[in-house]
Amino acid sequence: MDCKVEKQEKNMVKLTVTVPAADFSKALTGSYNKNKGKYAVPGFRKGHAPQVMIEKAYGKGVFYEDAVNTCIDATYPGAVKDNALEVVSRPQIELSQIEEGKDLIYTAFVATRPEVTLGDYRGIEVKKADMEVTDADVEAALKQEQERNARLITIEDRAAETGDSLTIDFNGSVDGKPFEGGKGEKYPLELGSHSFIEGFEEQLVGHKTGEEFDVNVTFPDKYQATELAGKPAVFRVKIDEIKKKELPELNDEFAGEVSEFDTLEAYKADVKKKLTEEKAKKAATENENNVIKKVVENATMDIPEPMIEAQVNQMIEEYANRMQSQGIPLDQYMKYTGMTPEKLKEQFKPQAEERIRTRLTLEEIVKKEDIRIADDAVDQELEKMAKSYKVDLEKMKGYFGEEQRKQMEEDLKVNEAVDFLVAEAKLV
């Protein structure tokens, strides 16, 4: 095998690989032996026709594709290794010469890991995240707890108001005809929640229990059901019940019911303590993100497009899995939202590029600062995972081969790099 390497723009590399004619011929014979049973040739039992007869019957190149793949599988990894290339994308293969009795020549276009030039990263100055918990924060938390413990009281002596919880029957029509999903009975609706079409809830305000009336609305231009988009609709509505939310009084009794404390003051103090701990964690994360962002902004690199495309595809796959876990197939989501695969890729591209830039910058800092981890760090991490997933430790270790353990080791080093940057940063 002979390999010629040509560096191109944006860390792309062109490999021109020449496979000797004898090796290609051997691959053709191998392809014939593997696939001859698939071909029927008159005068021969299936699987017993000579190679030359199958080629006459089905074309000279009948075994070329399989033989070419065999040759590429046998030579491409070696070409990459021999030239010490850090490839970060799948190769794009083009055949330059393919003919029996001659050398097989193919080119492989690959993206290689970009060289990172670090800017300032020690002692980075960033604005310190706010950690203060105010009285207003505490009051807001108490208000949320009141809301969670509110009770609904049936109202019979007044009309519906914003904030009330109604039970309604409704029947919608467009151009005088009912439409799918336009009918509901005993439907719960909180006025002001904006869970219905714009303008619907407001028209229920001022009506009493038992009243029946029309509500006129217009579907949004970008409504998920395209056949209704932009069209005016009429809903015949009947109010079955009106309830108002009654909040419990903030006192010692309330504190005793919702917490382990006997007095409101003690409960407030505990709420403030928890909010302080929570805000401190958020502030630490914000400080960390701001430090990393600035360090990445100071670094320069030329990321090849295939590397970004691969990251985009991975992120879309992760997104699809999250959607599927919620019972929503990605293709169904795109249909209802008018999204296309091209738009989705474009949407993820900036985030994908930022993720790559961040990772490459942190990995460069690992090398620059010679950041290391303990010999048993990976095993400790696996032990944590085993406990978290309630899996036997040895079984958990069995899930991770050499490559996975190496990746975990790199991830732990990157985490150490983040800690190093934050420790070196100046929060002002």
C-alpha positions in Angstrom: 0.0 0.0 0.0 1.2 3.5 -0.9 -0.4 6.7 0.6 0.0 10.3 -0.4 -1.1 13.0 2.1 -2.3 16.4 0.9 -3.3 19.0 3.6 -6.2 21.3 2.5 -8.1 24.2 4.0 -9.8 24.2 7.4 -7.9 21.1 8.6 -9.2 18.9 5.8 -6.8 16.2 4.5 -6.8 14.3 1.2 -5.4 10.8 1.4 -4.6 9.1 -2.0 -4.2 5.4 -1.3 -2.8 3.0 -3.9 -3.7 -0.7 -3.3 -1.4 -3.1 -5.3 -3.1 -4.9 -8.2 -2.3 -8.3 -6.6 -4.2 -7.3 -3.4 -7.2 -6.0 -5.4 -7.2 -9.3 -7.4 -7.1 -11.2 -4.2 -10.0 -9.2 -2.8 -12.0 -9.9 -6.0 -11.5 -13.6 -5.5 -12.5 -13.3 -1.9 -15.7 -11.5 -3.0 -16.4 -14.2 -5.5 -16.1 -17.0 -2.9 -18.3 -15.1 -0.5 -21.0 -14.1 -2.9 -21.1 -16.8 -5.6 -24.1 -18.5 -4.1 -26.2 -15.4 -4.8 -25.9 -15.8 -8.6 -27.7 -18.2 -11.0 -25.9 -19.0 -14.3 -27.4 -21.3 -16.9 -25.6 -24.6 -17.1 -24.2 -24.5 -13.5 -25.6 -25.3 -10.2 -26.2 -22.2 -8.0 -22.9 -21.4 -6.2 -20.8 -23.5 -8.6 -20.4 -21.2 -11.6 -16.8 -20.0 -12.2 -16.0 -16.4 -11.5 -15.4 -15.6 -15.1 -18.9 -17.0 -16.1 -20.7 -15.0 -13.4 -18.8 -11.8 -14.6 -19.9 -12.6 -18.2 -23.5 -13.0 -17.1 -23.8 -10.1 -14.6 -21.1 -7.7 -15.8 -17.4 -7.4 -15.3 -17.8 -5.3 -12.1 -20.2 -7.5 -10.3 -17.7 -8.2 -7.5 -16.0 -4.7 -7.6 -18.1 -3.0 -4.8 -17.5 -5.7 -2.2 -13.8 -6.1 -3.2 -13.3 -2.3 -3.0 -14.8 -2.2 0.5 -12.5 -5.0 1.6 -9.5 -3.1 0.3 -10.5 0.1 2.0 -11.2 -1.6 5.3 -7.8 -3.2 5.1 -5.8 -0.1 4.1 -7.6 3.1 5.4 -6.9 2.6 9.1 -3.3 1.9 8.4 -3.0 5.0 6.2 -4.4 7.2 9.1 -2.1 5.5 11.7 1.0 5.6 9.6 0.6 9.4 9.0 -0.3 10.1 12.6 -3.6 11.8 11.7 -6.2 12.6 14.4 -9.3 12.1 12.2 -12.5 13.6 13.5 -15.0 12.7 10.8 -16.0 9.7 8.6 -14.0 9.6 5.4 -15.6 10.6 2.1 -14.3 8.0 -0.4 -13.9 8.6 -4.1 -12.5 6.0 -6.5 -9.8 7.2 -8.9 -8.9 3.9 -10.6 -10.7 0.6 -10.5 -9.8 -2.1 -13.1 -8.9 -5.7 -12.7 -5.2 -6.3 -13.2 -4.4 -2.7 -12.2 -3.7 -1.0 -8.9 -6.8 0.2 -7.1 -6.5 3.9 -6.3 -8.9 5.7 -4.1 -9.0 9.1 -2.2 -10.3 9.7 1.3 -11.2 13.2 2.3 -11.1 13.5 6.1 -11.4 16.2 8.7 -8.5 16.3 11.2 -8.4 17.6 14.8 -7.8 21.4 14.6 -4.8 22.9 16.2 -5.8 25.2 19.2 -4.0 28.4 20.0 -4.8 29.4 23.6 -5.2 33.0 24.5 -5.2 34.2 28.1 -6.7 31.6 30.4 -5.0 32.1 33.8 -6.5 34.7 36.1 -9.5 35.5 33.8 -11.6 38.3 35.2 -15.4 37.8 35.2 -18.3 39.5 37.0 -19.2 37.6 40.2 -22.6 36.1 40.1 -25.2 37.5 42.5 -25.6 35.2 45.6 -27.8 37.5 47.7 -31.2 36.2 48.9 -33.6 39.1 49.6 -36.7 39.3 51.7 -38.6 39.5 48.4 -37.1 36.1 47.4 -38.3 34.6 50.6 -41.8 36.1 50.2 -42.0 34.7 46.7 -41.1 31.2 47.9 -43.7 31.5 50.7 -46.3 32.6 48.0 -45.5 29.5 45.9 -46.1 27.3 49.0 -49.4 29.1 49.6 -50.4 28.4 46.0 -49.5 24.7 46.3 -51.7 24.4 49.4 -54.6 26.5 48.1 -58.1 25.1 48.0 -60.8 25.7 45.5 -64.1 27.0 46.7 -67.3 26.8 44.5 -68.7 30.2 43.6 -72.4 30.6 42.9 -73.1 34.3 43.6 -70.9 36.0 41.1 -69.6 35.9 37.5 -66.3 34.4 36.5 -63.1 36.4 37.1 -59.5 36.1 35.9 -57.8 33.5 38.2 -61.0 31.4 38.7 -61.0 27.7 37.8 -63.9 26.8 35.6 -65.4 23.6 34.3 -66.9 24.1 30.9 -68.5 22.3 28.0 -67.6 23.6 24.5 -68.3 22.8 20.9 -66.3 24.6 18.2 -67.0 25.0 14.5 -65.3 26.6 11.5 -67.5 27.8 8.6 -70.4 26.2 10.5 -68.8 22.8 10.6 -67.4 21.0 13.6 -63.7 20.1 13.5 -61.5 17.5 15.2 -60.5 18.3 18.7 -63.1 21.2 18.9 -65.4 19.5 21.5 -65.0 19.0 25.2 -67.1 18.2 28.2 -66.4 19.0 31.9 -63.2 20.6 30.7 -61.1 22.2 33.5 -59.8 25.7 32.7 -58.1 28.4 34.8 -58.9 31.8 33.4 -55.6 33.6 32.7 -53.6 30.5 32.1 -53.6 31.2 28.3 -53.9 27.5 27.6 -56.7 28.1 25.0 -56.5 30.1 21.8 -55.8 33.8 22.3 -59.0 35.7 23.2 -61.0 32.6 24.3 -60.5 32.9 28.1 -61.2 36.6 28.2 -64.6 36.1 26.8 -65.6 33.8 29.6 -65.0 36.5 32.2 -68.3 38.1 33.4 -70.5 35.0 32.7 -72.1 32.9 35.5 -72.6 29.2 36.2 -75.2 27.7 33.9 -74.8 30.4 31.2 -74.5 29.3 27.6 -73.0 31.6 25.0 -70.8 31.9 21.9 -67.1 32.7 21.9 -65.5 34.0 18.7 -61.8 33.5 18.1 -59.3 33.2 15.2 -56.8 30.5 15.0 -53.1 31.6 14.8 -51.6 31.8 11.3 -49.0 29.1 12.4 -51.4 26.8 14.2 -50.2 23.2 14.4 -53.4 21.9 12.6 -52.7 23.6 9.3 -56.3 23.2 8.1 -57.4 25.5 10.9 -54.5 28.0 10.7 -55.7 31.6 10.4 -59.4 30.7 10.3 -62.2 32.3 12.4 -64.0 29.9 14.7 -67.1 29.9 16.9 -67.3 28.0 20.2 -70.6 27.3 21.9 -69.6 27.4 25.6 -71.5 26.4 28.7 -70.1 27.1 32.2 -70.8 24.2 34.5 -68.9 25.4 37.6 -66.9 28.3 38.9 -64.3 27.9 41.6 -62.0 30.4 43.2 -58.6 29.8 44.7 -58.4 30.4 48.5 -54.9 30.8 49.9 -54.1 29.7 53.4 -53.1 32.4 55.8 -49.4 32.8 56.5 -49.2 32.0 60.2 -47.7 29.5 62.7 -50.5 27.0 61.8 -49.5 27.1 58.1 -45.9 26.7 59.0 -46.7 23.6 61.1 -48.7 22.0 58.3 -46.2 22.5 55.5 -42.9 22.0 57.4 -41.3 20.5 60.5 -41.3 24.0 62.2 -43.8 25.2 64.8 -43.6 28.9 64.0 -43.7 31.0 60.9 -40.4 32.7 61.8 -38.6 29.4 62.1 -40.1 28.3 58.8 -39.0 31.5 57.1 -35.5 31.2 58.4 -35.3 27.6 56.9 -36.7 28.8 53.6 -34.0 31.5 53.5 -31.3 29.0 54.3 -32.4 26.7 51.5 -32.7 29.5 49.0 -29.2 30.7 50.0 -27.8 27.2 49.4 -29.6 26.9 46.1 -28.5 30.4 44.9 -24.9 29.6 45.9 -25.0 26.5 43.6 -26.5 28.5 40.8 -23.9 31.3 41.2 -21.1 28.8 41.2 -22.4 27.3 38.0 -22.8 30.8 36.5 -19.3 31.8 37.5 -17.9 28.6 36.0 -19.8 29.1 32.7 -18.6 32.7 32.4 -15.0 31.8 33.1 -15.1 29.0 30.5 -16.9 31.2 27.9 -14.2 33.9 28.2 -11.3 31.3 28.0 -12.9 29.8 24.8 -13.4 33.3 23.3 -9.7 33.9 23.8 -8.7 30.7 22.0 -8.5 30.4 18.2 -9.0 27.3 16.0 -10.2 26.4 12.5 -12.9 23.8 12.9 -13.6 21.7 9.8 -17.2 21.6 8.6 -17.5 17.7 8.8 -16.6 17.9 12.5 -19.5 20.4 13.1 -21.9 18.3 11.0 -21.0 15.2 13.0 -21.7 17.1 16.3 -25.0 18.5 14.9 -26.1 14.9 14.0 -25.2 13.7 17.5 -27.2 16.5 19.1 -30.2 15.9 16.9 -30.1 12.2 17.9 -30.0 13.2 21.6 -32.9 15.6 21.0 -34.9 12.9 19.3 -34.3 10.5 22.1 -35.6 13.1 24.7 -38.7 13.8 22.6 -39.3 10.0 22.2 -39.0 9.6 26.0 -41.9 12.1 26.3 -43.9 10.0 23.7 -43.4 12.4 20.8 -41.6 11.0 17.7 -39.3 13.6 16.1 -40.9 13.3 12.7 -44.3 14.0 14.3 -43.0 17.0 16.1 -41.5 18.4 12.9 -44.7 17.9 11.0 -46.8 19.9 13.6 -44.2 22.7 13.9 -43.4 23.0 10.2 -39.7 22.1 11.0 -37.6 20.4 8.4 -34.4 18.4 8.8 -32.4 21.3 7.2 -33.9 23.9 9.5 -33.3 21.6 12.5 -29.6 21.2 11.6 -29.3 25.0 11.1 -30.8 25.5 14.5 -28.4 23.2 16.2 -25.3 24.4 14.3 -24.2 27.4 16.5 -24.6 25.3 19.7 -22.7 22.4 18.1 -19.8 24.7 17.1 -19.7 26.2 20.6 -19.6 22.7 22.2 -16.7 21.7 19.9 -14.8 24.9 20.7 -15.2 24.5 24.4 -14.1 20.9 24.4 -11.1 21.5 22.2 -10.0 24.5 24.3 -10.3 22.5 27.6 -8.4 19.6 26.2 -5.6 21.9 25.1 -5.4 23.3 28.6 -5.2 19.7 29.9 -2.1 19.2 27.7 -0.6 22.7 28.4 -1.0 22.3 32.2 -0.2 18.6 32.2 -3.3 17.9 34.1 -3.5 14.4 35.5 -5.9 12.3 37.5 -5.5 9.6 40.1 -4.8 6.1 38.8 -8.0 4.8 40.3 -10.1 7.9 39.3 -12.0 6.0 36.6 -12.8 3.1 38.9 -14.1 5.5 41.5 -16.3 7.1 38.9 -17.6 3.7 37.8 -18.3 2.9 41.5 -20.4 6.1 41.8 -22.3 5.1 38.7 -22.9 1.6 39.9 -24.4 2.9 43.2 -26.5 5.5 41.3 -28.0 2.9 38.9 -28.0 0.2 41.6 -25.9 -2.1 39.5 -23.2 -4.5 40.6 -19.8 -2.8 40.3 -18.2 -5.7 38.3 -21.2 -5.7 35.9 -20.9 -1.9 35.5 -17.2 -2.3 34.7 -18.1 -4.9 32.1 -20.1 -2.3 30.2 -16.9 -0.2 29.7 -14.3 -1.4 27.3 -10.9 0.1 26.8 -12.1 2.9 24.5 -14.9 3.9 26.9 -12.6 4.0 29.9 -10.1 6.1 27.9 -13.0 8.5 27.1 -14.0 8.7 30.7 -10.4 9.4 31.7 -10.4 12.3 29.2 -13.7 13.6 30.6 -12.3 13.6 34.1 -9.2 15.5 33.0 -11.4 18.1 31.3 -13.4 18.4 34.6 -10.1 19.0 36.4 -9.2 21.7 33.8 -12.5 23.5 34.6 -11.8 23.4 38.3 -8.3 24.8 37.6 -9.6 27.7 35.5 -12.2 28.7 38.1 -9.7 28.5 40.9 -7.3 30.8 38.9 -10.1 33.2 37.9 -10.7 36.6 39.5 -14.3 37.2 40.3 -15.0 40.9 40.5 
